[in-house]
Amino acid sequence: MFLKKRSFSAFLFDMDGTLLTSISAAERVWGRWAASKGIDPDEFLPTIHGRRARDTIAGLNLPNLDVDVEAARVTAAEIEDVEGVVAIAGAAEFLASLPEDRWAIVTSATRELAFRRLDAAGLKKPRHMVTGEDVVVGKPDPQCFLLGAQRLGLSAVQCLVFEDVPAGVAAGKAAGAEVLAITSANREPTVFDVPTICDYNSITLSVHANDDMSIRLREAVN
């Protein structure tokens, strides 16, 4: 059964690759940064998605490098470059149909970068948000989704997480939430151990009298 045909008290959305696609912009910025450090962009770029900038840089263990300074530089460049940032199909309409206090964005981006990309993609800003600045440890640690649920006055078990990369899926599952993977922004086929859809045009939302929500797969139209 698709998501056990259950209802959820809230939805927690990752942003990049899940509500919008920013791959081209991100890879332009990170590609230039990698080249400036003597790092092969072709090998490096697949590792950047779904993680905080500082975690990506710290994981390289480069000598004589101030991780926070470099992360700030990369983030500033990402805020400047939003060319090609667009919404995932159906995302704007799906968000508009949700009860205001029953969803949040949980992203590894900074708040400023998140708002910049949401504006570029023409997506509404959430009333509730968790960013990479709000947590001590980034995805795949579940801290971000636990905090997102908490800000909605709920537990993660009551929520459905929308994600697009393995690190985010792992974080959602570790938080105790059910997870749905969005695949339309993925350049390479990715195997997930959770239900998957291409985009938001693949599902139909039902909002119940108590504002709990459920989704079902739309039937294919021939």
Stockholm file with secondary structure:
# STOCKHOLM 1.0

chainA/1-222         MFLKKRSFSAFLFDMDGTLLTSISAAERVWGRWAASKGIDPDEFLPTIHGRRARDTIAGLNLPNLDVDVEAARVTAAEIEDVEGVVAIAGAAEFLASLPEDRWAIVTSATRELAFRRLDAAGLKKPRHMVTGEDVVVGKPDPQCFLLGAQRLGLSAVQCLVFEDVPAGVAAGKAAGAEVLAITSANREPTVFDVPTICDYNSITLSVHANDDMSIRLREAVN
#=GR chainA/1-222 SS CGGGGCCBSEEEECCBTTTEECHHHHHHHHHHHHHHTTCCHHHHGGGCTTSCHHHHHHTTCCTTCCHHHHHHHHHHHHHHCCTTCEECTTHHHHHHTSCGGGEEEECSSCHHHHHHHHHHHTCCCCSSEECGGGCSSCTTSTHHHHHHHHHTTSCGGGEEEEESSHHHHHHHHHHTCEEEEECTTCSSCCCCSSCEESSGGGEEEEECTTSCEEEEECCCCC
#=GC SS_cons         CGGGGCCBSEEEECCBTTTEECHHHHHHHHHHHHHHTTCCHHHHGGGCTTSCHHHHHHTTCCTTCCHHHHHHHHHHHHHHCCTTCEECTTHHHHHHTSCGGGEEEECSSCHHHHHHHHHHHTCCCCSSEECGGGCSSCTTSTHHHHHHHHHTTSCGGGEEEEESSHHHHHHHHHHTCEEEEECTTCSSCCCCSSCEESSGGGEEEEECTTSCEEEEECCCCC
//
